[in-house]
Amino acid sequence: QNQAVLYEKAVSGDANASLQLVKQLSPKAHAVAWRILGNSDDAKDVLQEAFIRLWKAHQFDGQSSLDTYFYKIVTHLCFDFLKNKHRLLLDISDDMSNIGDDSSSADQILEARQEMLTMQEALQLLNYRQRTALVLWAYKDAEISEIANVLSIDSNAAHQLLHRAKANLKKILEG
């Protein structure tokens, strides 16, 4: 079903619609929060709060997709978390456990894990707005307009922010 229809049913008390939306929105939203915060447990906490706000807000107007509206809630909660906690933790265990298969050599697995660690560490060195723009673009395949909507900036500013994020990430990884 259409997410907007599911949302209307969910806020009206339909538990099945709520469950369907949680299943649809959670995986990518958790990935976005995890990449911004650098910690899976903190991302889960933010995601839980984001769903509470989504159900209570009743402010989804259909101007954007429900995904975009929800990512906006998630990223704002991540920003608040970072501002309030003043910490950036690194927890790569979730992604690290999925690297390699039975045919991968130990060296290949080690190299893949090192690359992931390097990328996650580099992402953590970006400011949270640049990190968010880059995470949305790289891991969610978000368009500039969607990044702009999530970050509450205009499209040109989002484009420039993403450009600076890519350039800064490149410098970090090269340096």
OpenMM code with the backbone's topology and positions (N, CA, C; nanometers):
from openmm import Vec3, app, unit

residues = "GLN ASN GLN ALA VAL LEU TYR GLU LYS ALA VAL SER GLY ASP ALA ASN ALA SER LEU GLN LEU VAL LYS GLN LEU SER PRO LYS ALA HIS ALA VAL ALA TRP ARG ILE LEU GLY ASN SER ASP ASP ALA LYS ASP VAL LEU GLN GLU ALA PHE ILE ARG LEU TRP LYS ALA HIS GLN PHE ASP GLY GLN SER SER LEU ASP THR TYR PHE TYR LYS ILE VAL THR HIS LEU CYS PHE ASP PHE LEU LYS ASN LYS HIS ARG LEU LEU LEU ASP ILE SER ASP ASP MET SER ASN ILE GLY ASP ASP SER SER SER ALA ASP GLN ILE LEU GLU ALA ARG GLN GLU MET LEU THR MET GLN GLU ALA LEU GLN LEU LEU ASN TYR ARG GLN ARG THR ALA LEU VAL LEU TRP ALA TYR LYS ASP ALA GLU ILE SER GLU ILE ALA ASN VAL LEU SER ILE ASP SER ASN ALA ALA HIS GLN LEU LEU HIS ARG ALA LYS ALA ASN LEU LYS LYS ILE LEU GLU GLY".split()
positions = [
    Vec3(0.0835, -0.1197, 0.0000),
    Vec3(0.0000, 0.0000, 0.0000),
    Vec3(0.0872, 0.1249, 0.0000),
    Vec3(0.0291, 0.2329, -0.0467),
    Vec3(0.0930, 0.3634, -0.0467),
    Vec3(0.1277, 0.4022, 0.0974),
    Vec3(0.2480, 0.4555, 0.1170),
    Vec3(0.2913, 0.4925, 0.2522),
    Vec3(0.2026, 0.6004, 0.3138),
    Vec3(0.1555, 0.6936, 0.2355),
    Vec3(0.0692, 0.7987, 0.2893),
    Vec3(-0.0621, 0.7389, 0.3416),
    Vec3(-0.1159, 0.6409, 0.2708),
    Vec3(-0.2382, 0.5732, 0.3150),
    Vec3(-0.2099, 0.4939, 0.4423),
    Vec3(-0.0965, 0.4222, 0.4434),
    Vec3(-0.0583, 0.3479, 0.5630),
    Vec3(-0.0410, 0.4407, 0.6824),
    Vec3(0.0191, 0.5561, 0.6581),
    Vec3(0.0400, 0.6532, 0.7666),
    Vec3(-0.0933, 0.6986, 0.8250),
    Vec3(-0.1876, 0.7321, 0.7379),
    Vec3(-0.3193, 0.7762, 0.7854),
    Vec3(-0.3855, 0.6681, 0.8695),
    Vec3(-0.3748, 0.5436, 0.8236),
    Vec3(-0.4329, 0.4325, 0.8990),
    Vec3(-0.3602, 0.4146, 1.0323),
    Vec3(-0.2266, 0.4279, 1.0288),
    Vec3(-0.1463, 0.4077, 1.1499),
    Vec3(-0.1800, 0.5110, 1.2565),
    Vec3(-0.1892, 0.6377, 1.2185),
    Vec3(-0.2190, 0.7407, 1.3182),
    Vec3(-0.3645, 0.7331, 1.3648),
    Vec3(-0.4463, 0.6611, 1.2887),
    Vec3(-0.5850, 0.6383, 1.3312),
    Vec3(-0.5971, 0.5170, 1.4211),
    Vec3(-0.4846, 0.4502, 1.4468),
    Vec3(-0.4869, 0.3391, 1.5403),
    Vec3(-0.4755, 0.2012, 1.4788),
    Vec3(-0.4546, 0.1907, 1.3489),
    Vec3(-0.4426, 0.0612, 1.2824),
    Vec3(-0.3033, 0.0028, 1.3106),
    Vec3(-0.2979, -0.0971, 1.3983),
    Vec3(-0.1708, -0.1569, 1.4393),
    Vec3(-0.0997, -0.2245, 1.3228),
    Vec3(-0.1737, -0.2870, 1.2335),
    Vec3(-0.1130, -0.3535, 1.1184),
    Vec3(-0.0443, -0.2521, 1.0265),
    Vec3(-0.1094, -0.1393, 1.0021),
    Vec3(-0.0497, -0.0342, 0.9191),
    Vec3(0.0758, 0.0208, 0.9862),
    Vec3(0.0708, 0.0379, 1.1182),
    Vec3(0.1890, 0.0851, 1.1920),
    Vec3(0.3041, -0.0119, 1.1763),
    Vec3(0.2770, -0.1389, 1.1911),
    Vec3(0.3806, -0.2412, 1.1782),
    Vec3(0.4399, -0.2427, 1.0374),
    Vec3(0.3545, -0.2291, 0.9371),
    Vec3(0.4028, -0.2251, 0.7986),
    Vec3(0.4950, -0.1062, 0.7758),
    Vec3(0.4581, 0.0086, 0.8281),
    Vec3(0.5426, 0.1275, 0.8114),
    Vec3(0.6747, 0.1132, 0.8851),
    Vec3(0.6715, 0.0582, 1.0044),
    Vec3(0.7958, 0.0367, 1.0795),
    Vec3(0.8883, -0.0541, 0.9996),
    Vec3(0.8325, -0.1598, 0.9429),
    Vec3(0.9136, -0.2522, 0.8622),
    Vec3(0.9697, -0.1852, 0.7371),
    Vec3(0.8919, -0.0965, 0.6771),
    Vec3(0.9365, -0.0281, 0.5554),
    Vec3(1.0408, 0.0798, 0.5840),
    Vec3(1.0204, 0.1562, 0.6891),
    Vec3(1.1044, 0.2726, 0.7148),
    Vec3(1.2298, 0.2420, 0.7960),
    Vec3(1.2256, 0.1414, 0.8798),
    Vec3(1.3346, 0.1173, 0.9752),
    Vec3(1.4714, 0.0890, 0.9151),
    Vec3(1.4860, -0.0038, 0.8206),
    Vec3(1.6217, -0.0404, 0.7783),
    Vec3(1.7057, 0.0766, 0.7268),
    Vec3(1.6522, 0.1517, 0.6334),
    Vec3(1.7302, 0.2627, 0.5775),
    Vec3(1.7445, 0.3769, 0.6781),
    Vec3(1.6413, 0.4028, 0.7565),
    Vec3(1.6492, 0.5101, 0.8561),
    Vec3(1.7525, 0.4754, 0.9633),
    Vec3(1.7577, 0.3492, 1.0041),
    Vec3(1.8596, 0.3070, 1.1016),
    Vec3(1.9982, 0.3236, 1.0423),
    Vec3(2.0149, 0.2864, 0.9156),
    Vec3(2.1456, 0.3004, 0.8506),
    Vec3(2.1889, 0.4471, 0.8464),
    Vec3(2.0959, 0.5349, 0.8156),
    Vec3(2.1270, 0.6784, 0.8127),
    Vec3(2.1677, 0.7264, 0.9522),
    Vec3(2.0891, 0.6927, 1.0524),
    Vec3(2.1197, 0.7355, 1.1893),
    Vec3(2.2511, 0.6769, 1.2375),
    Vec3(2.2764, 0.5508, 1.2060),
    Vec3(2.4008, 0.4856, 1.2485),
    Vec3(2.5213, 0.5544, 1.1866),
    Vec3(2.5105, 0.5888, 1.0596),
    Vec3(2.6239, 0.6540, 0.9924),
    Vec3(2.6452, 0.7962, 1.0452),
    Vec3(2.5397, 0.8634, 1.0839),
    Vec3(2.5542, 0.9983, 1.1398),
    Vec3(2.6120, 0.9916, 1.2808),
    Vec3(2.5578, 0.9015, 1.3610),
    Vec3(2.5972, 0.8943, 1.5017),
    Vec3(2.7204, 0.8078, 1.5258),
    Vec3(2.7447, 0.7111, 1.4391),
    Vec3(2.8602, 0.6244, 1.4548),
    Vec3(2.8401, 0.5162, 1.5588),
    Vec3(2.7164, 0.4947, 1.6026),
    Vec3(2.6917, 0.3950, 1.7064),
    Vec3(2.5540, 0.3347, 1.6829),
    Vec3(2.5489, 0.2034, 1.6703),
    Vec3(2.4236, 0.1347, 1.6395),
    Vec3(2.3201, 0.1494, 1.7511),
    Vec3(2.3633, 0.1388, 1.8757),
    Vec3(2.2674, 0.1502, 1.9865),
    Vec3(2.2061, 0.2889, 1.9934),
    Vec3(2.2880, 0.3926, 1.9740),
    Vec3(2.2353, 0.5292, 1.9722),
    Vec3(2.1392, 0.5471, 1.8548),
    Vec3(2.1723, 0.4866, 1.7404),
    Vec3(2.0849, 0.4954, 1.6231),
    Vec3(1.9502, 0.4304, 1.6522),
    Vec3(1.9508, 0.3175, 1.7222),
    Vec3(1.8248, 0.2513, 1.7580),
    Vec3(1.7411, 0.3393, 1.8501),
    Vec3(1.8061, 0.4062, 1.9444),
    Vec3(1.7348, 0.4971, 2.0347),
    Vec3(1.6722, 0.6129, 1.9570),
    Vec3(1.7487, 0.6700, 1.8645),
    Vec3(1.6979, 0.7800, 1.7828),
    Vec3(1.5815, 0.7321, 1.6972),
    Vec3(1.5946, 0.6139, 1.6404),
    Vec3(1.4890, 0.5598, 1.5561),
    Vec3(1.3592, 0.5401, 1.6353),
    Vec3(1.3724, 0.4903, 1.7562),
    Vec3(1.2538, 0.4717, 1.8409),
    Vec3(1.1864, 0.6058, 1.8686),
    Vec3(1.2648, 0.7060, 1.9025),
    Vec3(1.2093, 0.8391, 1.9278),
    Vec3(1.1481, 0.8971, 1.8003),
    Vec3(1.2100, 0.8699, 1.6860),
    Vec3(1.1579, 0.9212, 1.5588),
    Vec3(1.0198, 0.8630, 1.5291),
    Vec3(1.0017, 0.7353, 1.5560),
    Vec3(0.8694, 0.6754, 1.5340),
    Vec3(0.7660, 0.7336, 1.6300),
    Vec3(0.8057, 0.7574, 1.7526),
    Vec3(0.7127, 0.8198, 1.8480),
    Vec3(0.6690, 0.9553, 1.7949),
    Vec3(0.7635, 1.0328, 1.7468),
    Vec3(0.7303, 1.1651, 1.6929),
    Vec3(0.6465, 1.1556, 1.5660),
    Vec3(0.6767, 1.0568, 1.4829),
    Vec3(0.5999, 1.0391, 1.3599),
    Vec3(0.4534, 1.0109, 1.3912),
    Vec3(0.4282, 0.9242, 1.4880),
    Vec3(0.2896, 0.8898, 1.5212),
    Vec3(0.2185, 1.0063, 1.5895),
    Vec3(0.2910, 1.0801, 1.6732),
    Vec3(0.2280, 1.1894, 1.7482),
    Vec3(0.2126, 1.3172, 1.6671),
    Vec3(0.3000, 1.3383, 1.5699),
    Vec3(0.3058, 1.4663, 1.4996),
    Vec3(0.1794, 1.4961, 1.4197),
    Vec3(0.1286, 1.3985, 1.3467),
    Vec3(0.0127, 1.4197, 1.2588),
    Vec3(0.0355, 1.5395, 1.1668),
    Vec3(0.1631, 1.5624, 1.1276),
    Vec3(0.1944, 1.6791, 1.0457),
    Vec3(0.2409, 1.6419, 0.9054),
    Vec3(0.2419, 1.5152, 0.8710),
    Vec3(0.2823, 1.4761, 0.7364),
    Vec3(0.1794, 1.5303, 0.6385),
    Vec3(0.2260, 1.6153, 0.5468),
    Vec3(0.1339, 1.6833, 0.4561),
    Vec3(0.1360, 1.6273, 0.3138),
    Vec3(0.2186, 1.5284, 0.2881),
    Vec3(0.2254, 1.4699, 0.1558),
    Vec3(0.3047, 1.5506, 0.0552),
    Vec3(0.3671, 1.6606, 0.0993),
    Vec3(0.4476, 1.7431, 0.0090),
    Vec3(0.5712, 1.6677, -0.0395),
    Vec3(0.6244, 1.5813, 0.0444),
    Vec3(0.7373, 1.4961, 0.0079),
    Vec3(0.6941, 1.3527, 0.0353),
    Vec3(0.7838, 1.2598, 0.0074),
    Vec3(0.7495, 1.1212, 0.0406),
    Vec3(0.7554, 1.1034, 0.1918),
    Vec3(0.6881, 1.0028, 0.2413),
    Vec3(0.6922, 0.9749, 0.3843),
    Vec3(0.8346, 0.9392, 0.4254),
    Vec3(0.9081, 0.8699, 0.3367),
    Vec3(1.0490, 0.8386, 0.3649),
    Vec3(1.1267, 0.9669, 0.3965),
    Vec3(1.1142, 1.0648, 0.3085),
    Vec3(1.1869, 1.1912, 0.3261),
    Vec3(1.1445, 1.2606, 0.4544),
    Vec3(1.0165, 1.2646, 0.4796),
    Vec3(0.9657, 1.3259, 0.6028),
    Vec3(1.0243, 1.2549, 0.7250),
    Vec3(1.0276, 1.1218, 0.7209),
    Vec3(1.0807, 1.0450, 0.8331),
    Vec3(1.2306, 1.0650, 0.8481),
    Vec3(1.3051, 1.0690, 0.7363),
    Vec3(1.4503, 1.0944, 0.7440),
    Vec3(1.4783, 1.2317, 0.8035),
    Vec3(1.3902, 1.3249, 0.7757),
    Vec3(1.4057, 1.4586, 0.8332),
    Vec3(1.3929, 1.4517, 0.9850),
    Vec3(1.2942, 1.3787, 1.0336),
    Vec3(1.2792, 1.3601, 1.1784),
    Vec3(1.4038, 1.2929, 1.2354),
    Vec3(1.4476, 1.1857, 1.1709),
    Vec3(1.5637, 1.1093, 1.2178),
    Vec3(1.6891, 1.1969, 1.2219),
    Vec3(1.7160, 1.2702, 1.1135),
    Vec3(1.8391, 1.3504, 1.1111),
    Vec3(1.8350, 1.4634, 1.2131),
    Vec3(1.7180, 1.5247, 1.2328),
    Vec3(1.7092, 1.6302, 1.3343),
    Vec3(1.7320, 1.5733, 1.4743),
    Vec3(1.6811, 1.4547, 1.4990),
    Vec3(1.7060, 1.3902, 1.6283),
    Vec3(1.8542, 1.3553, 1.6434),
    Vec3(1.9168, 1.3125, 1.5347),
    Vec3(2.0610, 1.2850, 1.5392),
    Vec3(2.1387, 1.4127, 1.5709),
    Vec3(2.1011, 1.5223, 1.5060),
    Vec3(2.1685, 1.6501, 1.5332),
    Vec3(2.1518, 1.6884, 1.6795),
    Vec3(2.0308, 1.6752, 1.7299),
    Vec3(2.0068, 1.7067, 1.8710),
    Vec3(2.0911, 1.6175, 1.9610),
    Vec3(2.0972, 1.4911, 1.9272),
    Vec3(2.1765, 1.3961, 2.0058),
    Vec3(2.3225, 1.4392, 2.0076),
    Vec3(2.3763, 1.4725, 1.8902),
    Vec3(2.5175, 1.5121, 1.8831),
    Vec3(2.5437, 1.6432, 1.9569),
    Vec3(2.4515, 1.7355, 1.9449),
    Vec3(2.4676, 1.8632, 2.0148),
    Vec3(2.4631, 1.8438, 2.1655),
    Vec3(2.3709, 1.7594, 2.2114),
    Vec3(2.3525, 1.7400, 2.3547),
    Vec3(2.4589, 1.6513, 2.4168),
    Vec3(2.5015, 1.5525, 2.3464),
    Vec3(2.5958, 1.4559, 2.4031),
    Vec3(2.7417, 1.4913, 2.3753),
    Vec3(2.7664, 1.5702, 2.2714),
    Vec3(2.9039, 1.6094, 2.2355),
    Vec3(2.9963, 1.4886, 2.2252),
    Vec3(2.9458, 1.3870, 2.1557),
    Vec3(3.0305, 1.2702, 2.1394),
    Vec3(3.0024, 1.2047, 2.0048),
    Vec3(3.1054, 1.1440, 1.9523),
    Vec3(3.0930, 1.0680, 1.8291),
    Vec3(3.1580, 0.9331, 1.8542),
    Vec3(3.0752, 0.8325, 1.8709),
    Vec3(3.1270, 0.7003, 1.9004),
    Vec3(3.1358, 0.6193, 1.7716),
    Vec3(3.2277, 0.5263, 1.7713),
    Vec3(3.2453, 0.4421, 1.6547),
    Vec3(3.2095, 0.2990, 1.6917),
    Vec3(3.1110, 0.2450, 1.6227),
    Vec3(3.0698, 0.1067, 1.6461),
    Vec3(3.0485, 0.0423, 1.5103),
    Vec3(3.1474, -0.0284, 1.4626),
    Vec3(3.1376, -0.0864, 1.3297),
    Vec3(3.0967, -0.2324, 1.3337),
    Vec3(3.0649, -0.2846, 1.4491),
    Vec3(3.0377, -0.4273, 1.4616),
    Vec3(2.9228, -0.4744, 1.3734),
    Vec3(2.8187, -0.3933, 1.3533),
    Vec3(2.7042, -0.4364, 1.2721),
    Vec3(2.7463, -0.4659, 1.1287),
    Vec3(2.8176, -0.3727, 1.0658),
    Vec3(2.8591, -0.3933, 0.9277),
    Vec3(2.9742, -0.4929, 0.9172),
    Vec3(3.0595, -0.4970, 1.0162),
    Vec3(3.1761, -0.5841, 1.0111),
    Vec3(3.1368, -0.7309, 1.0092),
    Vec3(3.0295, -0.7666, 1.0757),
    Vec3(2.9900, -0.9071, 1.0834),
    Vec3(2.9396, -0.9594, 0.9498),
    Vec3(2.9045, -0.8713, 0.8569),
    Vec3(2.8507, -0.9130, 0.7278),
    Vec3(2.9557, -0.9193, 0.6182),
    Vec3(3.0807, -0.8944, 0.6520),
    Vec3(3.1858, -0.8928, 0.5513),
    Vec3(3.2377, -1.0332, 0.5279),
    Vec3(3.2522, -1.0676, 0.4011),
    Vec3(3.3128, -1.1953, 0.3651),
    Vec3(3.2120, -1.3080, 0.3628),
    Vec3(3.2479, -1.4118, 0.2888),
    Vec3(3.1683, -1.5335, 0.2869),
    Vec3(3.2639, -1.6511, 0.2921),
    Vec3(3.2120, -1.7690, 0.2733),
    Vec3(3.2944, -1.8891, 0.2854),
    Vec3(3.4087, -1.8930, 0.1849),
    Vec3(3.3909, -1.8265, 0.0692),
    Vec3(3.4948, -1.8298, -0.0331),
    Vec3(3.5975, -1.7184, -0.0172),
    Vec3(3.5745, -1.6253, 0.0749),
    Vec3(3.6686, -1.5157, 0.0967),
    Vec3(3.7874, -1.5636, 0.1784),
    Vec3(3.9040, -1.5174, 0.1373),
    Vec3(4.0230, -1.5524, 0.2145),
    Vec3(4.0288, -1.4632, 0.3375),
    Vec3(4.1072, -1.5044, 0.4341),
    Vec3(4.1236, -1.4238, 0.5555),
    Vec3(4.1790, -1.2868, 0.5206),
    Vec3(4.2697, -1.2808, 0.4238),
    Vec3(4.3265, -1.1523, 0.3827),
    Vec3(4.2207, -1.0620, 0.3198),
    Vec3(4.1317, -1.1193, 0.2382),
    Vec3(4.0259, -1.0401, 0.1753),
    Vec3(3.9297, -0.9845, 0.2799),
    Vec3(3.8951, -1.0679, 0.3756),
    Vec3(3.8042, -1.0241, 0.4823),
    Vec3(3.8698, -0.9148, 0.5646),
    Vec3(3.9954, -0.9339, 0.5994),
    Vec3(4.0679, -0.8339, 0.6775),
    Vec3(4.0780, -0.7022, 0.6018),
    Vec3(4.1068, -0.7095, 0.4725),
    Vec3(4.1178, -0.5887, 0.3910),
    Vec3(3.9827, -0.5159, 0.3821),
    Vec3(3.8752, -0.5907, 0.3631),
    Vec3(3.7415, -0.5294, 0.3560),
    Vec3(3.7044, -0.4646, 0.4883),
    Vec3(3.7363, -0.5303, 0.5979),
    Vec3(3.7066, -0.4731, 0.7295),
    Vec3(3.7882, -0.3465, 0.7525),
    Vec3(3.9129, -0.3473, 0.7097),
    Vec3(3.9972, -0.2289, 0.7267),
    Vec3(3.9439, -0.1125, 0.6434),
    Vec3(3.8990, -0.1412, 0.5207),
    Vec3(3.8421, -0.0357, 0.4361),
    Vec3(3.7169, 0.0233, 0.4997),
    Vec3(3.6327, -0.0629, 0.5567),
    Vec3(3.5112, -0.0153, 0.6217),
    Vec3(3.5461, 0.0696, 0.7441),
    Vec3(3.6409, 0.0239, 0.8217),
    Vec3(3.6838, 0.0992, 0.9397),
    Vec3(3.7381, 0.2351, 0.8989),
    Vec3(3.8199, 0.2378, 0.7954),
    Vec3(3.8774, 0.3634, 0.7476),
    Vec3(3.7674, 0.4595, 0.7027),
    Vec3(3.6700, 0.4087, 0.6279),
    Vec3(3.5610, 0.4941, 0.5797),
    Vec3(3.4782, 0.5465, 0.6961),
    Vec3(3.4441, 0.4608, 0.7909),
    Vec3(3.3625, 0.5047, 0.9044),
    Vec3(3.4384, 0.6074, 0.9877),
    Vec3(3.5664, 0.5857, 1.0093),
    Vec3(3.6464, 0.6836, 1.0838),
    Vec3(3.6517, 0.8161, 1.0094),
    Vec3(3.6685, 0.8099, 0.8779),
    Vec3(3.6738, 0.9322, 0.7971),
    Vec3(3.5401, 1.0063, 0.8036),
    Vec3(3.4295, 0.9342, 0.7943),
    Vec3(3.2982, 0.9977, 0.8045),
    Vec3(3.2815, 1.0692, 0.9379),
    Vec3(3.3334, 1.0103, 1.0439),
    Vec3(3.3191, 1.0695, 1.1765),
    Vec3(3.3983, 1.1999, 1.1897),
    Vec3(3.4943, 1.2228, 1.1028),
    Vec3(3.5737, 1.3452, 1.1085),
    Vec3(3.5061, 1.4628, 1.0377),
    Vec3(3.4035, 1.4343, 0.9577),
    Vec3(3.3273, 1.5414, 0.8944),
    Vec3(3.2318, 1.6021, 0.9965),
    Vec3(3.1957, 1.7303, 0.9757),
    Vec3(3.0936, 1.7854, 1.0649),
    Vec3(2.9617, 1.7149, 1.0344),
    Vec3(2.8708, 1.7177, 1.1293),
    Vec3(2.7524, 1.6331, 1.1168),
    Vec3(2.6631, 1.6706, 0.9997),
    Vec3(2.6611, 1.7952, 0.9571),
    Vec3(2.5786, 1.8317, 0.8414),
    Vec3(2.6382, 1.7745, 0.7131),
    Vec3(2.7709, 1.7849, 0.6982),
    Vec3(2.8357, 1.7264, 0.5809),
    Vec3(2.8207, 1.5742, 0.5831),
    Vec3(2.8388, 1.5158, 0.7005),
    Vec3(2.8270, 1.3707, 0.7139),
    Vec3(2.6853, 1.3267, 0.6763),
    Vec3(2.5854, 1.4004, 0.7209),
    Vec3(2.4473, 1.3647, 0.6897),
    Vec3(2.4213, 1.3732, 0.5399),
    Vec3(2.4631, 1.4800, 0.4772),
    Vec3(2.4435, 1.4943, 0.3326),
    Vec3(2.5106, 1.3794, 0.2576),
    Vec3(2.6322, 1.3473, 0.2952),
    Vec3(2.7064, 1.2409, 0.2290),
    Vec3(2.6430, 1.1042, 0.2535),
    Vec3(2.5991, 1.0798, 0.3744),
    Vec3(2.5354, 0.9519, 0.4076),
    Vec3(2.4052, 0.9364, 0.3295),
    Vec3(2.3244, 1.0398, 0.3253),
    Vec3(2.1991, 1.0317, 0.2502),
    Vec3(2.2256, 1.0071, 0.1020),
    Vec3(2.3255, 1.0729, 0.0474),
    Vec3(2.3585, 1.0586, -0.0941),
    Vec3(2.4177, 0.9209, -0.1236),
    Vec3(2.5141, 0.8774, -0.0429),
    Vec3(2.5874, 0.7546, -0.0728),
    Vec3(2.5149, 0.6277, -0.0300),
    Vec3(2.4457, 0.6314, 0.0811),
    Vec3(2.3871, 0.5098, 0.1345),
    Vec3(2.2371, 0.4986, 0.1124),
    Vec3(2.1722, 0.6099, 0.0795),
    Vec3(2.0282, 0.6080, 0.0554),
    Vec3(1.9939, 0.6478, -0.0868),
    Vec3(2.0973, 0.6859, -0.1638),
    Vec3(2.0793, 0.7302, -0.3021),
    Vec3(1.9847, 0.8497, -0.3116),
    Vec3(1.9936, 0.9384, -0.2135),
    Vec3(1.9054, 1.0548, -0.2109),
    Vec3(1.9474, 1.1563, -0.3171),
    Vec3(1.8483, 1.2181, -0.3775),
    Vec3(1.8699, 1.3278, -0.4714),
    Vec3(1.8990, 1.4556, -0.3919),
    Vec3(1.9547, 1.5547, -0.4587),
    Vec3(1.9863, 1.6830, -0.3946),
    Vec3(1.8614, 1.7427, -0.3305),
    Vec3(1.7486, 1.7358, -0.3997),
    Vec3(1.6254, 1.7942, -0.3453),
    Vec3(1.5838, 1.7255, -0.2158),
    Vec3(1.6040, 1.5941, -0.2074),
    Vec3(1.5692, 1.5213, -0.0858),
    Vec3(1.6643, 1.5571, 0.0283),
    Vec3(1.7933, 1.5694, -0.0032),
    Vec3(1.8909, 1.6106, 0.0981),
    Vec3(1.8552, 1.7494, 0.1501),
    Vec3(1.8203, 1.8379, 0.0585),
    Vec3(1.7812, 1.9741, 0.0969),
    Vec3(1.6598, 1.9715, 0.1886),
    Vec3(1.5623, 1.8914, 0.1547),
    Vec3(1.4412, 1.8813, 0.2361),
    Vec3(1.4732, 1.8287, 0.3757),
    Vec3(1.5522, 1.7231, 0.3829),
    Vec3(1.5864, 1.6635, 0.5125),
    Vec3(1.6628, 1.7622, 0.5999),
    Vec3(1.7542, 1.8368, 0.5404),
    Vec3(1.8372, 1.9300, 0.6169),
    Vec3(1.7752, 2.0689, 0.6303),
    Vec3(1.6566, 2.0889, 0.5731),
    Vec3(1.5867, 2.2180, 0.5779),
    Vec3(1.6711, 2.3312, 0.5204),
    Vec3(1.7308, 2.3038, 0.4042),
    Vec3(1.8078, 2.4051, 0.3316),
    Vec3(1.7611, 2.4027, 0.1868),
    Vec3(1.8005, 2.5042, 0.1083),
    Vec3(1.7585, 2.5016, -0.0315),
    Vec3(1.8495, 2.4085, -0.1122),
    Vec3(1.8087, 2.3779, -0.2324),
    Vec3(1.8797, 2.2798, -0.3149),
    Vec3(2.0221, 2.3225, -0.3469),
    Vec3(2.0426, 2.4495, -0.3736),
    Vec3(2.1779, 2.4966, -0.4034),
    Vec3(2.2692, 2.4777, -0.2828),
    Vec3(2.2189, 2.5093, -0.1645),
    Vec3(2.2984, 2.4903, -0.0432),
    Vec3(2.3284, 2.3425, -0.0203),
    Vec3(2.2316, 2.2573, -0.0490),
    Vec3(2.2524, 2.1125, -0.0344),
    Vec3(2.3585, 2.0633, -0.1329),
    Vec3(2.3520, 2.1144, -0.2541),
    Vec3(2.4513, 2.0767, -0.3554),
    Vec3(2.5919, 2.1179, -0.3108),
    Vec3(2.6041, 2.2404, -0.2621),
    Vec3(2.7345, 2.2887, -0.2154),
    Vec3(2.7825, 2.2105, -0.0927),
    Vec3(2.6916, 2.1816, -0.0020),
    Vec3(2.7258, 2.1049, 0.1168),
    Vec3(2.7766, 1.9661, 0.0788),
    Vec3(2.7086, 1.9005, -0.0131),
    Vec3(2.7509, 1.7680, -0.0580),
    Vec3(2.8863, 1.7761, -0.1283),
    Vec3(2.9063, 1.8775, -0.2086),
    Vec3(3.0349, 1.8958, -0.2765),
    Vec3(3.1485, 1.9119, -0.1748),
    Vec3(3.1267, 1.9965, -0.0740),
    Vec3(3.2287, 2.0151, 0.0306),
    Vec3(3.2520, 1.8861, 0.1093),
    Vec3(3.1448, 1.8130, 0.1356),
    Vec3(3.1572, 1.6871, 0.2096),
    Vec3(3.2431, 1.5868, 0.1317),
    Vec3(3.2169, 1.5753, 0.0019),
    Vec3(3.2960, 1.4835, -0.0812),
    Vec3(3.4431, 1.5262, -0.0841),
    Vec3(3.4660, 1.6558, -0.1012),
    Vec3(3.6040, 1.7060, -0.1061),
    Vec3(3.6752, 1.6828, 0.0271),
    Vec3(3.6069, 1.7110, 0.1368),
    Vec3(3.6683, 1.6907, 0.2686),
    Vec3(3.6925, 1.5431, 0.2973),
    Vec3(3.6002, 1.4573, 0.2582),
    Vec3(3.6202, 1.3141, 0.2775),
    Vec3(3.7400, 1.2657, 0.1965),
    Vec3(3.7519, 1.3143, 0.0767),
    Vec3(3.8665, 1.2770, -0.0090),
    Vec3(3.9972, 1.3195, 0.0573),
    Vec3(4.0016, 1.4428, 0.1087),
    Vec3(4.1235, 1.4909, 0.1786),
    Vec3(4.1567, 1.4024, 0.2977),
    Vec3(4.0542, 1.3675, 0.3755),
    Vec3(4.0753, 1.2840, 0.4944),
    Vec3(4.1308, 1.1482, 0.4539),
    Vec3(4.0706, 1.0883, 0.3531),
    Vec3(4.1119, 0.9544, 0.3116),
    Vec3(4.2512, 0.9533, 0.2469),
    Vec3(4.2871, 1.0642, 0.1826),
    Vec3(4.4194, 1.0734, 0.1208),
    Vec3(4.5276, 1.1107, 0.2206),
    Vec3(4.4841, 1.1714, 0.3326),
    Vec3(4.5814, 1.2323, 0.4164),
    Vec3(4.6251, 1.1720, 0.5406),
] * unit.nanometer
topology = app.Topology()
chain = topology.addChain("A")
for resn in residues:
    res = topology.addResidue(resn, chain)
    for name in ("N", "CA", "C"):
        topology.addAtom(name, app.Element.getBySymbol(name[0]), res)
